Amino acid sequence: MLPKEHRLHKDSEIKGLVRAGKTFFLPQFVIKYTANKEEKTKVGFIVSAKVDKRAVIRNKLTRQMREVVKSLLPDIGKGYSVLIIAKKQALELDFESIKKQFIFAFSKIKIYNKSK
């Protein structure tokens, strides 16, 4: 579970991000992001019923994405709002593949800095 201060859960925050945020497309995910005026990076996840009609499958994918972001959180820059929207192809990925996709995407949009 992500710490509460890193969760993007207010409806107004999500709608504002969808409307005004920049978008990065992957075959399995759509990532909406923007800089916020806070010191913490907030992350939200959307897995719609279009991905799979079974809630168990959607919840499993959401848990995997949440754990990947939790492990990457120390290396993600501060002051961003990020919304990760899963596509149907995301069901084919395992945990490590999701992690590689997120590292690639976060590096491309320049919010990920791997600390050594």
N, C-alpha and C positions, 0 to 999 in steps of 0.2 A: 504494500500500500504506500502510495506517495504521502509524504508529510502534508498536513493540511495547508500549510502556507504555500505549497507548490502546486495545489490543485486549481484548475480553471473550472469553476463550477457556477458562477453567476450567469444567468441568462443574458443579461445586458453585456457582459464581457464577451461571451461567445458570439452573440449577434454582431457586436461591434467588430470583432476580429474577422468574422466571415465577410462582413461588408467592406472593411477598410484594410484588411491584412494582405500581405503579399502571399503568393501561392507557389509552392514547389511540387511538381508532379513526379511520382514514381509509378511503375506499373501496378504496385500493390497498395499504395497509399497516396493521399493528397495531404500536404502539410501546409497549413495556413499559419503565418507568423507575423509578428510586428513587435516593435520595441514598446515597452510600457514604462510608466513612470515610477515603478516600484523597484525595490532592491532585489526581490526574488524573481526567479523565472517560474511562470505558471504554465502547466501543461494540462490539456484536456484531450479526451478520446471520444470518438464517435464510431460505433459499429452498428450500422442500421440493419433493419430486417431484410433489406435487399441483399446483404452479404450472405445471410443464411436465416431461414425462418425459425430455426431452433435456438432458443435463448441460451441453452447450455453451450453451444458452439460459439455464439457471439460473446458470452461471458468469458470463456476460456481465452479467446483472442484478445479481449480487453485486458485480462489479467497478465497475459504474456507481454503485451505492449507496455503496460504499466511497470512491470518489473524491469524491462529493458531500459526504460527512461529513468527509473530509480537508480539503476547501476551506472548510467551515464550522467546523472545529475551533477556530480562534482566537476565534470569537465565541460558542462554547458554554460555559456556566458550568462551573466546576471542581467536582469531587466528585460526579459522577453516574455511574450505570451505566445504559446504554440498550441495549435489544435491539430491533432492527427486523426484523419478520417480514413478508415479502412475500406478497401475495395474487395470484391469477391476473390481476386487472386491472392489476397493475404492469407487465405485459409491454407494454401499450399506450403507456406513457410513454416519452418520450425523456429525454435527460440533463437538459435545462433544466426539464422538467416535474417530474422527480424532485426537483430542487433546490428548486423552488417549494413542493412538497408538504412537504419536510423543514423548510424555513424556516417555513412556516405551522404545522406541528405543534410544532416546538421553541419557537416564539413562544407558542403556546397553552399549553404546559405550563410556560412560564416558565423555560426553561433557555437561551434564545437571546437574546443582546444584541448587536445590530449595532453594531460599533465604527466610528467615522467617521474 
